[in-house]
Amino acid sequence: MDATLKKQLQITATKVRMGIIEGVYNAKAGHPGGSLSIADTLTYLYMARMNVNPEDPTMADRDRLVLSKGHTAPALYACLAHRGFFPVEELKTLRKIDSRLQGHPVLGKIPGVDMSTGSLGQGVSAACGMALSGKISNETYKVYAILGDGEIQEGQVWESAMFAAHYQLDNLVFVVDNNNLQIDGAIGDVMSPYPIDEKFQAFGWHVITIDGHDFDAIEKAFNEAETIANQPTVIIQKSVKGKGVSYMENNVAWHGAAPNEEQYNIAMNELQAQLDELQK
Amino acid sequence: MEKKATRESYGEGLIQLAEVRPDLVVLDADLAAATKTGIFKKACPDKHFDCGIAEANMMGVAAGIASTGKLVFASSFAMFAAGRAFEIVRNSICYPKLNVKIGATHAGISVGEDGASHQCNEDIALMTALPNMTVINPADDVEAKAAVLAMADYVGPTYMRFGRLAVPVFNDAATYKFEVGKGIQLKDGKDITIIATGLMVAEAIEAGKALAEQGIDARIINIHTIKPIDRDIIIKAAKETGKIITVEEHSVIGGLGSAVANVVTEECPVPVIKIGVNDCFGHSGPAVALLKEFGLCAENIVNVTKAALGK
C-alpha cells in the first residue's frame, strides 16, 4: 500500500475509534469492543475502496455494505460521518431519543446505511440478495457484508453461504471479524465455530485469512477477492476486540458496556496520543 | 362452476405480472412444483431462483433484491413463510419497509393429508401484527390473479395467502376489479352480515343462498385484504344489520374475526361470532372432509347464523 494512503487511513481509523468512544460514552450504552475490532477494515472500505457518494447516497451503482454484526453500528456511523454522509458532531447523538443514529443501523433513517441489521445472521442474506440482483441486471457494484465470529453460530449464515456459492456470487465479499470473543466468553468455549476457514472452503468459498489491523494485508485481501471469478470470497480477519483502547483490548466485558467519565478520558487520551504520534 | 386452486392462479398471475414488470424476480424454497411458481419458472427461467430448503435465507435474499429496486416475490408454504421465517420477515423486510411480496401457499387446514405440521392457521395473526405489512387473502382464481397483478404498482411489504384446494371460481374475470384494502359486498341483506375471507367466501355465498330460502336475508361480504382492513364496509354492516358472523380458514385468534371485532368494538359495538379454527391443531384427512369437520362449510355457517338470530 502507498505509504501516504496508509498513514491517512491510520489517522482516519484512529478518528473513527474516537467517534466510537464518543458515541458510546454519550449514549451510556452500546458495543465498543466489536466496533473497535472492525474499525480498520471499515475505514479502509469507506475511505479507500468502496464506490459511494455522500452527495448521492442511494445512487444505483454504488457499492453496498451490510453490517450484519449490526451491534457494531458505532463503527459504521463513525466511518459514514468521516466519509461525509453526515456531520461528525452527530455521533454524540448515538442511541438518543431523537437521533437518526439508532442502536442498530436502520435503512432510510440515516444516509449511507444499505440495510437494517441487528438481529444476527440476517444481514448476510440481504447482502446475497443485493449481489444476486447485481448479477441479474449486469451491474458492476460490489457487496460487502461484515460478520461477527460469534454471529456465524446462526444457522442462517450457512444458508446464505450455500446460496452465495451456488449462484457463484463473485461480486460478494464476507468479512468475518474474528476477535475470538462473544458476550458469554471466548467463542471456542461458548460454541466453537472453528475451523472457520475450512467451513467456508467446504461451502465453496474462496478464503483469505489476514491480520485485521494491518492495512497492507487488508488492501491485498480485497485486491485478491476482485480477481476471484465464479466464487464468493470470505476474508477472515484476526482482530483484537477493543483494539486501540488499552483496557478494552481482549476484554469481553467491553462487548456491550459504555465507559464512565474517567474511563472515557483515559480512552480518548490514549487515542489522541496515537493520533499525535501518527501526525508527527 | 369451474374449480381451481388459488396457488395455480398465483403461478399464472406471476407470468402476467412479468409482462408489465420485466424486473420481476421470483424466489422459491424447493417447493416450486407445489407453490406453482414452477409454472412461472417454465415461462421465465431466468427470473426464477430456487433458494433450496432455507426459508430464512430466502426472505433475507428477497429483502436484498428489493433494496436494489426490483420487484420480488418469495414463495413457500404459509407455515414456513410466515412461521419459520417470521423474524426475518419482521426485521429484514417490514422494518426497512422493503418491497417484498410473500407468496404463501398451502394455508389453512385444507392442506389436507399432510396434517397439522403443514396446516398453518396462524399466519394471518403473525403477519397482520407486523408494522408496514399488508395482508391479502384472495377467494378465488379471478381475485388471486388480480391481486398478484395489482402488485405491479403496490409498493411495500405484502403477504399473499393462497390455498392448495381447488375452489369455485365465482368472480367474473370480465368485470372483477381488485383494490387493496377494499372489501366487496357480494349480496345485500338486512338481517345479519356474514363476512368471509379466502376459501370461505364461496362457502359464505352458498350459505347466503340457503339462508334466503329459509327467509333469512344475510348480507355477504368478501374481505380479501385483512390489513389494512376496510373499516367502512364493516361499520356500515354493523349499523345496518346489527350482527356479524366472520368465517375464515384460520385460527379464531388473530385473524379476520379478530380484525372485524377490533373495528366494531371501536366504532359500533355489535355481536361478532367467529367461525374458524378454534385454537387447536388440525390433522390428516381429505381437505373437504377436514373443512366440514372444523365447521368451515356452508352448512355450519347456516347453522351458526340461525342460532345467532335465535332461529
Interface residues (C-beta under 8 A of the other chain):
Chain A: A60 R64 V66 V106 L107 G108 D114 M115 S116 G118 S119 G121 Q122 G123 V124 S125 A126 A127 C128 G129 M130 A131 L132 S133 G134 I136 S137 E139 G155 Q156 E159 S160 M162 F163 H166 Y167
Chain B: D23 V25 D46 K47 F49 C51 G52 A54 A56 N57 M58 M59 G60 V61 A62 A63 G64 I65 A66 S67 T68 G69 K70 V72 E87 I88 N91 S92 Y95 P96 K97 L98
